[in-house]
Structures are given as structure tokens and as C-alpha cells.
Amino acid sequence: MHPNTVSRKTAWLRVVMLAIAAFIFNTTEFVPVGLLSDIGESFSMQTAQVGLMLTIYAWVVALMSLPMMLLTRNVERRFLLMVIFTLFVASHALSSVAWDFTTLVASRIGIAFSHAIFWSITASLAIRVAPSGKKTQALSMLATGTALAMVLGLPLGRMIGQLLGWRMTFAVIGVAALVTMALLFKLLPKLPSEHTGSLKSVPMLFRRPALVSLYLLIAVTVTAHYTAYSYIEPFIQSVAGLSGGFTTFLLLIFGAAGIVGSILFSMFGNKYPASFLLGAILLISVCMLSLYLAATHDLAISTLCIVWGMAMMIIGLAVQVRVLALAPDATDVAMSLLSGIYNIGIGGGALLGSQVSVHLNMASVGYVGGAIGVLSLCWCAWSMKRYPQLRING
């Protein structure tokens, strides 16, 4: 059965379930940010050491996104999703019983493998199963699932971790994934692989200078962001001296702001594409540079988190839309590269933030992240001047 021959209600239900899957996958990637102190305490480790788990996870995703996508490029997509979810659930079961840090890292590597394939295929799958003429809305719904991971997933995971222990957070995510897997199996039709591209697509894509420039932009911008954001929980508690409850609140409003950013992008992104991307990079840079100054003032740090979260979501959406527009002939390969490069930035930022907190101090992570953000802003401005196609969304 072709996905477009079903009722619009069923088609939207499929998109919703993919968005829920996106929520679950993003929650598990980011939830350790809210649990660093708890995990460190249980293994008698410093948060900077535990933070290396973020780098390992992200770099496994970065290294494996393209190879795993190419390895599975001819596999029927519903079956591939079921395999991905099986590995995801099993790895979370191991996380929930991890008896030492090495076991926890091993389980996270298993999750990272499933993540690497999931994000390489999900955007194109959402477009395929969406109702006719609703591709943009399907991508926006996927982005909403991503944003909700920051709004609900991360703070809820942190609350579960504080009440029942961090292992229970991973157990709950595993159970949610199992239910989602069953529903996707029931709802999705067989989806033969199409328009994935091949290994030959990689050099072809890298001969597109506007696309290469965009990839470099997201690598630098995400590195900047995660230099500070990866350590936001220990920063708020140890540098700002604020309570654990207030830290959870800040993570909540940071994620909620992402939804606002998604709405603003859908309303005005096409009207002011260049200004939206440049403005968002400027805002995250200013927020990180102001992090230490705002830290001890509840209202200031709350406002900063709202602006920062909103701007970061706009950046992610703006780049994704441009990548799909610049590589319509090899969407899966292009998105796989984007996912890999994004995770290079996550891992690089988490590693840099760790080194800054160890060799300088935790208070400096915002200054270092902000300085890199200014570099990404300059690169974005130059790239838009050099490649006019980057000034538009499609």
C-alpha cells in the first residue's frame, strides 16, 4: 500500500508517531545533561569526567551516521526502524542496570548506533508518509517532537532521576520506546528505500560549496552551544549557587522556548530567511557571553535561557531546511552527514566544556562558548555573501 492512498487521519497519525519517536531519541541524547551530578555522585566521579559520556555518544553518532546509513540504504524502512528500536530498547535496559561507568558508556554506545541510523532516515520518512502537500508541516511536527524533548523530556528525566535514581530515567525511556515501536509497526506500511543516495553521493555533495559552507557553519555553531550548555546543570548549581529545583525549571523553560522558536520560524522563516539565521546565531553568542553575569539573578538567567533556547531551535530548523533544498537528489546521505556533523559539534563542545571547567573554571564555559559563537556568526555572514542560495530557505 502506498502511504498516500490512506486517509489523511492515518497519514497524520504516522507523522505524529514519528514525531514521538524523535522526542524519545532526542530525550535520551540530552537527558544526561540534567543528570551529570547524580551520575557522578553514584560513581564517585567529577561532573567533568562524567561529561565525557556526552562526547563519546556524540562522536559515535558522528562517525557511524554515514557508514550505517550507506550499509542499510537498500533495507526496507519499516523493518529498519524495528531493528533500530530493538537495539535502542536493549541498550536502555543495560543503562538501567549499569553497575559501573564503563557499563553505562557501553550501553550509551549501543544507543548511539541506533541514533545514527534513526536521524539519517526520519526526515525523509516523515515527508513520505505525510498527507499530500503537507511535507513542510510534517517536518515542523518532527521539529516539535525534537523541541519537546528539551521541554518535557530533559526536565522530566531529571525529575525522575532525582526522585527514583538516574537509572530509572533510562528504564522509563526504554519502556516508552518499546510502546512506540509496537505502534509504529502497526501503523506504518512497508516503505521501500528510495532517494537515499550512495557512497558516490558523498563526493558529489562535497563539490557543492554552499552545502559544505553550511555543514561547517553548523559544526562551529553547535560546538559553541554545547561548550556551555553541556555543563549548564553543574554551572547553575555550583557557580550560580541556585537550587536543584530551579535548575530543573531553567531546563524546562529552555526547552519550551524551543517550541516558540519553531513557531516563529514557521511563521516568519520564509519571509526573513537570512535575518532569522544570522539573528539567531547572534543571540546564542550574546546569551553565552552573558551567562556568568546573569547567573546569580533569577529573572536574568531565566530570560537568557528563553532567548537562548528559542534561537537554538531556529538555527537547527533553518539549517535543516537549507540542507534538504541543496541536496534534493540525495536527501538521506545529506541528512546523515548533517546528523554526523551536528554530533561532532555536540561532542567537541562537551569535550571543550570539560577541559575549560577542569583547566580554567566552570564559570568560563559561557565565555569560551560565546567566543566560538561570534566566529560562527562571522562565517555565516561571509557564507551568505559568497553563496546567495544560503540567504533563502528553499
N, C-alpha and C positions, 0 to 999 in steps of 0.2 A: 504494500500500500504506500502510495506517495504521500509524504507528510502534508501536502497542500490539499488533498482530497477529503480530509476530515473536517469536522465542524470547527468553527472559529473558537468555540469554548474549549475543545480538546487541544487545539493548537496552542492557545494561550496557557492552558494548564501545563503543557510540556515546557513552555518557556519559563513558567513560574518554578517548576521543579528544577530546571537547570540553574535558575537564579538561587534557589535554596541550596543546591549543591555548591554553587560559587560561594555562598555565605559560609557553608561548613568548611570548605577548603581554605578560605581566607581567615576564618576564625582560628583554625589550628596553626596557621603560619604565624599569626600575630599574637596569639594568647600568651606565649612565654614572656612577651614584653611586660605584661601585668603580673607575672609570677616569678620574675627573676630572684627577688629577695627570698621568697618562700622556698624555691628550689635550692638556692644557695645555702640557706639555713639547714635544710634537711640533709645535705651532703657535706656540710661544714666547708663551703666554698665561698669566695668573694663573688659579688654580682658581676664584676668584670670578667671573671673566669667563666661563669655560667653563660654570660652573654655570647661567648664564642659558639654556643649551640646555635644561635641565630645565624652566625656566619657560615657554619658548616651546612646547615639546612639550605640556606640561600644559594651557596655555591654548588651544592649537589644539583639543585634545580637548574642553575645556570649552565652547568657542564652537561647535564643529561637531557635538557629540553629538546635540542635539535636532534641528537642521536636517537633518542627514544621515539620522537615523532617520525623520523625517517624509517626507523625499524618497524613501526606499526602503521605506516602510511597506507597500506593496502588492506588493513584489517577493518572489517565491518564495525561501524562506530558504536552501536548499542552493545555489542559483545565487548568491545574495548573498554567502554565505560564500566561494565560489570567487573572486568578484570582489575581496573584501576581502583574501584571501590572495595573490592575484596582485599587488595594489598593495603589500602588505607585503613580499613576496619581492623585487620590483623595487627598492623603496626601500632594502632591506638591501644589495642588490648595489651601489647607489650609495654607501651608507655605507662599504662595504668598500674603495672606491677613492677616497674623498673626498680631494681634493688641497688643500683649504683649509677653514677653519672654516665659511665660508658654504655650501660644498657639503654639508658634514656636516649643518648646520642644515636645509638644503633637503630632504635625504634623511629627516631626522627628522620634518619636517612631513608628508611622504608617509606615514610610518609612523603618525603621529598621526591622520591621516584614517581609516586602516583601523581603528585602535584605537577611534576614536569610534563607529563602527558596531558593531564586534565586541561591545563591552561593553554596548551597548544591547539586543542580541538574545540573548546567550548564556545568561543565567539562565533565560529563558522557554523556550529551545530545549532546555536540559538537562532541564527539567521535562517537556516534551512527549515526548522520546524515552526517558525513564526507564521502567523496568518499573512496572506498575500498583501504586499505593500506596507508591512509593519516591521521591516528589518531594523530601522533606527530605534523604534520603541523597544524591540527585543534586546538590542544592545544596551539600551538605557536601563531596562529591567535587570539585566545581568550586572550592570554597574551598581544598581541599587542593592542587589544581593551582596556585592563586594563592600559597599558602604555600610550596610547593616552589620557586617562582621565587626566593624570598628565601633558602631553604635551599641549593639547588643552583645555580639559575640565576645569581644575582648573584655568589657567590664563584667559581663555575666560570668565568663570563665574565671575572672579574677575573684568575684564574689564566691563562686562555688569553691575555688581553691582556698580561700580564707576560712570558709565555714567547714568544709569537709576534707581539705587537703588537696594539693595540686594534682595528685594522681587521679582523683575523682573527676577533675575537669576534663582530662583526656578520655576517661571512661565514658562520660556523658557525650562527648563529641563522637566517639566511636559508635555508640548506640544510635545517635541521630543520623549518622552516615549510613548505618545498616538499614534503617527505615526508609531513608531517601533512595537508597539503592533498589529496594524492593518496588517502590513506587515508579521509579524511572524504568525498571524492567517491564512493568505492566503498561506504562503509558507510551513509551517510545516505540515507533515502528523500526524495522530493520533499516539501517542507514548506510548504504554502501559508501565507501570512501570516495570523495571527489574533490577536485581542485586543490589537492594537498600540496602539489609541487613535489620536487625530488631533490636529490643532492645537487643536481645540475642547477637548481633554482638559487642555491646559495651564492655562487659567484655572480650570477645574473643580478640578484638583489643588491649585492655589494658594488655593482657597477652603476648603481643609481645614487649619485652623490647626495641628493636631498634626503633619501631614506637613511643613508649612512650618517648624515649630519643629525638626523632625528634620533637615531639609536645612541649616538654619542651624547646628545642632549639629555636623554632620559637616564643614561648611566651616571652622568655627573650630578644631575638634579636629585636622583634617588640616593646617591651616596651622601650628598649634603643632608637630606632629610633624615636618613637613618643614623647618621653620626650623632644627632641629638635625640631623635625620637626613640631609638632603641633603649636608651637609658633614662627615659622620662620618669619611670616609676622610682628608681633609686634617687634620681635628681630631686624630685618633688619631696621625697621623704627625708633625705639626708642633707641636701643643700638648702632647700626652702624650709625644712622643718615642719611640713604640713602633715596632717594625719593620713592614715591609710584609706579612710573613708573618703576624704577629699580627693585623694589620688584617683580612686575609682570614679568619682564624679567628673574629674577632668578628662579621663579616658572616654567617658560616656559622651560628654559634650564635644570632644574632638571628633568622635565618630558621627554624631548627629549633624555636625557641621558639614561632614562629607555629603550627606543627603541634600543639604541646602545647596552645596556646590554643584551636585548633579542636576538639581532642578534649575539652577541659574544657567548652567551650561546648555541644557536642553532648550531653554527659553532664548538665550542671547548668544550662545556659542557660534551659531552660523552668521549672526549679524555682525559680531565683532571678533572674528576668529584670532587675529594677530594680537589684539589688545588683551583678550582673555588669557592667552597663554603667557605672554610677557608679564602681564599684571600679576598672575598667579605665582610665577617664579619670584618676582619682586617681593610679594607678600610673604612667602615662606622664608625668604632670606632675612627680611626685616624681623619676622617673628623669632627666628633662631638667634639673631644678634641681640634681641631684646629679652631673651629668655631669663638670663640671670638677674637683670634689672627688675623684671616683673615678678620674679619668683616668690617674694615674701608678701605680695599684695594679692589677696584672694580675687578681687574683681579684675585686676590687671592680667593675672595669669589665666583666668577664665576666658577673658576677651581674646587674649593671644591664642589660646587653644582653638577657639571658634574660628578665627580668621585663618589660622594655620591649617586646620582640618578641611575647611572649605576650599582653600587654594590648592591643597594637595590633590583633592579629588578632581578638580578642574584640570590640573596638569595631566593626570592619568587618562582622563577621557579625551582630552584634546590630542594627546599623542596617539592613543589607540585609533581614533577616527582617521588621523593622517596616515598611519601605517597601512590601514586597510585600503585607503584611497590610493596610496602609492604602490601597492602590490596586489591588485585585484586578481592577478594570474597565479599567485602562489600564496594564498591567504594563510594556510596552516604553517608553512615554513616561515613566513614573515612574522606571524604572531608567536611562533615558537622562539624565534630569535629575540623578539621583544621581551617575552617572558624570561628568557635566559639573561638578557642584558639587564633587565629590571632587577633580577635577583643577584647579579654581580654587584649592582649598586647597593642592594639591601645588605649583602654580606660584607662588602667593602666598608659601608657606613658603620655597621655593627662592630667590625674589627677596629676601625679607626676610633670610634667612640670608646671602645675598651682601652685602647692604647692611650688616648687622651686622659681618661679617668685614672689610669694607673700612673702614667709618667708626668702628667700635669696635675689636674684635679677634675673631679666630676663637674664642677662649676663651669669649666671651659668648653664643654661639649657643644653648647649653643654657639659660642663664638667661632669655633672651627667649622661647624656645620653651616653657619651663616656666611662665612668667607667663601666656602665652596659654592654656596648658593649664588653669590654675586658673580662668580666665574661662569656658572651655568646661564645666568641672565645675559652676560656679555656674549656668550656663544649663541644663545637663542636669537639675540638681536642681529648678530652678524649673519647667521644662517638664513634668517628671513630676508635680509637684504640681498644675500647671494642667490637664494633659491626662492623665487616668488611663490611657487606652489605650496610652500610651508605657511604662507600667510592665510591660507584658506583651509577649511575642514574637509573638503572632498573634491 
